[in-house]
Amino acid sequence: MMYTEEFCNQQYNPRNSVKNHLEIMQGWQRKSEYARATWECYLDVVYGLDQDERLDVFIASQPSAPCLIFIHGGYWRGSDKSEFSFIAKAFAKAGATVFLFNYGLAPRVTLEMIVSQVQRGVQWVYDNAQQYGGNAEQLFLTGHSAGGHLTAMMMTMSWANQQDSIIKGAITLSGLFDLEPLVHASFLNTVLQLDIPRAKQLSPTQFRPLSNIPFWTCVGADESEEFHRQNELIAKTWPENFQGDISMPGCNHFDLMDALAQTESEVHQAILKMLQIEVKK
C-alpha cells in the first residue's frame, strides 16, 4: 500500500476524531488520584538506571497473586503511568499484583532504547515480584496503543537464564505492530524520526514470539480503519499464538481505557480470564 501523509495523519491521530479526548484523560487523572489514595501501592520503584525507569506496584487482595504489567501509550513521546492507577486498582482488587511502567520518552530517547527499557522492567518484575506478593511464574502483559506495540515486542524477547519466555500471556489494546505507516505520519515522526528500515526493525510483525505465548487483541469499534488493520495483521502474522479478538462496541481509542477498569466490560473480563482469576458476572 502507498501511504500518504494526509492518510496517515488522519488514520493514526485519534485526537482528531475524538473531540472530548482531553475530558476523558482528565477523568483518568481524577480516578487515578483516588486509586492511589485508597489502595496499597508503592510508587516510583526503580527498575533501571535511567531517570524514567520507574514503576508503580498495586498490591493484590490475595497472596501469591498472578502479576499483570500494564504499559501505557502516548506514541512513545508522552503520557505517564500515574494516569492509569485506576486501572491498576481495579485488577489488584480482583486479585492481581499490578505493575505500571514508565519508560523514557522520545525525543530524549530512541524507540530502540524504549524497547530495551521495557524489557529491563519486565525482567525486574520477574526477579522481584515475590517481595510484592506476586507469583513471577504467572506473569502477564497488557498495553495500550504504543504500549500495545511494546507488549508485542516483549513477546519476541529472550530472558536471562530462561529457555522459554517468562511471559505467560498478553492482551494488546489498540496496538501498533507495523510501524511503516508512522514514517509518513508527520504529526508524529517529527519526534520519532523513523525511516523505513528502522520502522521495520521495530515492528513486531517482523519477528516471532519466543515461545507459544497465547495473546488476544482488542481495539475499540469506533477506532480508525488502520487501527483495526493493525489488529488483523498481527493475528494473521502470529496465528499459532493468536487466541481471539475482544470486541468493544461503542469504544474509541481513549474511552477503551475506562472500559478496561469496568468489571462488567468484555476486556476486563478477558484479562481476568487470562490471569486465571475467577470471573465474576
C-alpha positions as CSV (number, residue, x, y, z in Angstrom):
1,M,0.0,0.0,0.0
2,M,1.2,3.5,-0.8
3,Y,0.8,5.7,2.3
4,T,0.3,9.4,2.0
5,E,1.0,11.9,4.7
6,E,-2.7,13.0,4.8
7,F,-3.9,9.5,5.2
8,C,-1.5,8.5,7.9
9,N,-2.1,11.7,9.9
10,Q,-5.8,11.2,9.7
11,Q,-5.8,7.4,10.5
12,Y,-3.2,7.4,13.2
13,N,-4.0,10.5,15.2
14,P,-7.1,9.6,17.3
15,R,-7.2,13.0,18.9
16,N,-8.5,14.4,15.7
17,S,-11.6,12.1,15.7
18,V,-12.2,12.0,19.5
19,K,-13.1,15.6,20.3
20,N,-13.5,15.1,24.0
21,H,-10.2,13.2,24.5
22,L,-8.9,15.9,26.9
23,E,-12.0,15.5,29.1
24,I,-11.6,11.7,29.1
25,M,-7.9,12.0,30.0
26,Q,-8.7,14.4,32.8
27,G,-11.1,11.8,34.1
28,W,-8.2,9.3,34.2
29,Q,-6.2,11.7,36.4
30,R,-9.1,12.2,38.9
31,K,-9.8,8.5,39.2
32,S,-6.1,7.6,39.5
33,E,-5.5,10.1,42.3
34,Y,-8.4,8.4,44.2
35,A,-7.0,5.0,43.4
36,R,-3.6,5.8,44.8
37,A,-5.2,7.3,47.9
38,T,-7.4,4.3,48.6
39,W,-5.3,1.2,47.7
40,E,-2.0,-0.2,49.0
41,C,0.7,0.8,46.4
42,Y,4.4,1.5,46.1
43,L,5.2,4.4,43.8
44,D,8.2,5.2,41.6
45,V,10.0,1.9,42.3
46,V,13.4,2.0,40.5
47,Y,13.9,-0.8,37.9
48,G,16.8,0.7,35.9
49,L,19.4,3.5,35.8
50,D,17.6,5.9,33.5
51,Q,15.5,8.7,35.2
52,D,12.3,7.3,33.8
53,E,12.9,3.6,34.5
54,R,10.3,3.6,37.3
55,L,7.2,1.6,38.1
56,D,4.2,1.6,40.4
57,V,3.1,-1.6,42.2
58,F,-0.5,-2.1,43.3
59,I,-0.7,-4.9,45.8
60,A,-3.2,-7.8,45.2
61,S,-6.1,-8.6,47.5
62,Q,-4.6,-12.1,47.9
63,P,-1.2,-13.6,48.4
64,S,0.9,-15.3,45.6
65,A,-1.1,-13.5,43.1
66,P,-0.7,-13.5,39.3
67,C,1.3,-10.5,38.0
68,L,-0.1,-8.1,35.5
69,I,2.1,-5.5,33.8
70,F,0.4,-2.5,32.2
71,I,2.4,-0.5,29.6
72,H,0.9,3.0,28.8
73,G,0.5,4.5,25.4
74,G,1.2,8.1,24.2
75,Y,3.0,7.3,21.0
76,W,6.3,6.7,22.9
77,R,6.5,10.5,23.4
78,G,4.0,11.3,26.1
79,S,1.7,10.1,28.9
80,D,2.7,8.7,32.3
81,K,2.0,5.6,34.5
82,S,0.2,7.9,37.0
83,E,-2.7,8.4,34.7
84,F,-3.6,4.7,34.9
85,S,-3.6,3.9,38.6
86,F,-7.4,3.5,38.4
87,I,-6.8,0.5,36.1
88,A,-4.2,-1.0,38.4
89,K,-6.6,-0.7,41.4
90,A,-9.4,-2.5,39.5
91,F,-7.2,-5.5,38.8
92,A,-5.5,-5.5,42.2
93,K,-8.9,-5.6,43.8
94,A,-9.8,-8.6,41.6
95,G,-6.7,-10.4,42.8
96,A,-3.7,-9.5,40.7
97,T,-0.4,-7.8,41.6
98,V,-0.2,-4.9,39.1
99,F,2.8,-3.2,37.8
100,L,2.5,0.1,35.9
101,F,5.6,1.0,33.8
102,N,7.2,4.3,32.9
103,Y,9.9,4.5,30.3
104,G,12.0,7.2,28.6
105,L,10.1,9.3,26.1
106,A,11.0,10.5,22.6
107,P,12.9,12.5,21.5
108,R,15.0,12.3,24.6
109,V,15.5,8.6,24.0
110,T,15.1,6.5,20.8
111,L,12.4,3.9,20.3
112,E,15.0,1.2,20.4
113,M,16.0,2.4,23.8
114,I,12.4,2.4,25.0
115,V,12.1,-1.3,23.9
116,S,15.2,-2.1,25.9
117,Q,13.9,-0.2,28.9
118,V,10.6,-2.1,28.9
119,Q,12.5,-5.4,28.6
120,R,14.6,-4.4,31.6
121,G,11.4,-3.6,33.5
122,V,9.8,-7.0,32.7
123,Q,12.9,-8.8,33.8
124,W,12.9,-6.8,37.0
125,V,9.3,-7.8,37.7
126,Y,10.1,-11.4,37.2
127,D,13.1,-11.2,39.6
128,N,11.3,-9.1,42.3
129,A,7.6,-9.9,42.1
130,Q,7.7,-12.1,45.2
131,Q,8.5,-9.3,47.6
132,Y,5.3,-7.6,46.5
133,G,3.2,-10.7,46.9
134,G,3.2,-11.6,43.2
135,N,3.8,-15.0,41.6
136,A,6.6,-14.4,39.0
137,E,5.7,-17.7,37.3
138,Q,2.3,-16.2,36.4
139,L,3.4,-13.1,34.6
140,F,1.1,-11.4,32.0
141,L,1.2,-8.2,30.0
142,T,-1.2,-5.7,28.6
143,G,-0.6,-2.4,27.0
144,H,-2.4,0.4,25.1
145,S,-1.5,1.9,21.7
146,A,2.3,2.3,21.8
147,G,2.1,0.1,24.9
148,G,0.4,-2.5,22.8
149,H,3.4,-2.3,20.5
150,L,5.8,-2.7,23.4
151,T,3.7,-5.6,24.8
152,A,4.0,-7.4,21.4
153,M,7.8,-6.7,21.3
154,M,8.2,-8.3,24.7
155,M,6.7,-11.5,23.4
156,T,9.6,-11.8,20.9
157,M,12.3,-11.3,23.6
158,S,14.6,-13.8,25.3
159,W,15.2,-13.6,29.0
160,A,18.1,-14.1,31.4
161,N,18.7,-17.8,32.3
162,Q,15.4,-18.9,30.7
163,Q,14.9,-21.1,27.7
164,D,11.2,-20.2,27.3
165,S,9.5,-16.9,27.7
166,I,8.8,-15.6,31.2
167,I,5.5,-14.1,29.8
168,K,2.5,-16.4,30.1
169,G,0.0,-14.4,28.1
170,A,-0.7,-11.0,26.7
171,I,-3.6,-8.8,25.6
172,T,-2.8,-5.9,23.3
173,L,-5.1,-2.8,23.3
174,S,-5.3,-0.7,20.1
175,G,-1.7,-1.9,19.4
176,L,0.7,-0.9,16.7
177,F,2.5,-3.8,15.0
178,D,3.5,-2.5,11.6
179,L,5.3,0.9,12.1
180,E,5.9,1.7,8.5
181,P,2.8,3.9,8.2
182,L,4.2,6.1,11.0
183,V,7.1,7.1,8.9
184,H,4.6,9.1,6.8
185,A,2.6,10.5,9.8
186,S,4.2,13.9,10.1
187,F,2.3,14.8,13.3
188,L,4.4,12.0,15.0
189,N,7.5,11.3,13.0
190,T,8.9,14.8,13.5
191,V,9.5,13.5,17.1
192,L,10.3,9.8,16.4
193,Q,12.5,10.4,13.3
194,L,11.8,6.9,12.0
195,D,12.9,5.8,8.5
196,I,11.6,2.7,6.7
197,P,14.5,0.3,7.7
198,R,14.2,1.3,11.4
199,A,10.4,1.1,11.3
200,K,10.7,-2.5,10.0
201,Q,13.2,-3.4,12.7
202,L,10.9,-2.1,15.4
203,S,7.7,-3.8,14.0
204,P,6.6,-6.9,15.9
205,T,5.3,-8.3,12.5
206,Q,9.0,-8.8,11.5
207,F,9.6,-11.2,14.4
208,R,8.0,-14.2,16.0
209,P,7.1,-14.8,19.7
210,L,9.9,-16.6,21.6
211,S,7.5,-19.5,22.5
212,N,3.9,-20.4,22.4
213,I,2.6,-17.4,24.3
214,P,-1.1,-17.0,24.0
215,F,-2.3,-13.5,23.1
216,W,-5.5,-11.7,22.4
217,T,-6.1,-8.4,20.6
218,C,-8.6,-5.6,21.4
219,V,-9.5,-2.4,19.6
220,G,-12.4,0.0,20.1
221,A,-15.1,-0.5,17.5
222,D,-15.1,3.3,16.8
223,E,-11.3,3.5,16.1
224,S,-9.9,4.1,12.6
225,E,-9.6,1.5,9.9
226,E,-5.9,1.4,10.3
227,F,-6.0,0.5,14.0
228,H,-8.4,-2.3,13.0
229,R,-6.0,-3.4,10.2
230,Q,-3.1,-3.4,12.7
231,N,-5.0,-5.9,14.9
232,E,-5.9,-8.1,11.9
233,L,-2.3,-8.1,10.7
234,I,-0.7,-9.3,13.9
235,A,-3.4,-12.0,14.2
236,K,-2.5,-13.3,10.7
237,T,1.2,-12.9,11.4
238,W,1.2,-14.9,14.6
239,P,-1.6,-17.5,14.0
240,E,-0.1,-20.1,16.4
241,N,-0.3,-17.6,19.3
242,F,-3.5,-15.7,18.5
243,Q,-6.4,-16.7,20.7
244,G,-9.0,-14.2,19.5
245,D,-10.2,-10.6,19.3
246,I,-12.1,-8.9,22.1
247,S,-14.9,-6.8,20.6
248,M,-15.6,-3.5,22.3
249,P,-18.6,-1.8,20.6
250,G,-19.1,1.9,21.3
251,C,-15.5,2.4,22.4
252,N,-13.0,4.8,20.9
253,H,-9.2,5.0,21.4
254,F,-9.5,6.7,24.7
255,D,-12.6,5.5,26.5
256,L,-11.3,2.0,25.9
257,M,-9.2,2.7,28.9
258,D,-12.2,3.5,31.0
259,A,-13.8,0.2,29.9
260,L,-10.7,-1.7,30.9
261,A,-11.3,-0.8,34.5
262,Q,-15.0,-1.6,34.5
263,T,-15.6,-5.0,35.9
264,E,-18.5,-5.8,33.6
265,S,-16.7,-5.0,30.4
266,E,-15.6,-7.7,27.9
267,V,-12.0,-6.6,28.0
268,H,-11.8,-6.5,31.8
269,Q,-13.4,-10.0,32.0
270,A,-10.9,-11.2,29.3
271,I,-7.9,-10.1,31.3
272,L,-9.3,-11.8,34.4
273,K,-9.7,-15.0,32.4
274,M,-6.2,-14.7,31.1
275,L,-4.9,-14.3,34.7
276,Q,-7.0,-17.3,35.7
277,I,-8.8,-15.2,38.3
278,E,-12.4,-16.3,38.8
279,V,-14.6,-14.2,36.5
280,K,-17.5,-12.6,38.4
281,K,-20.5,-11.7,36.5
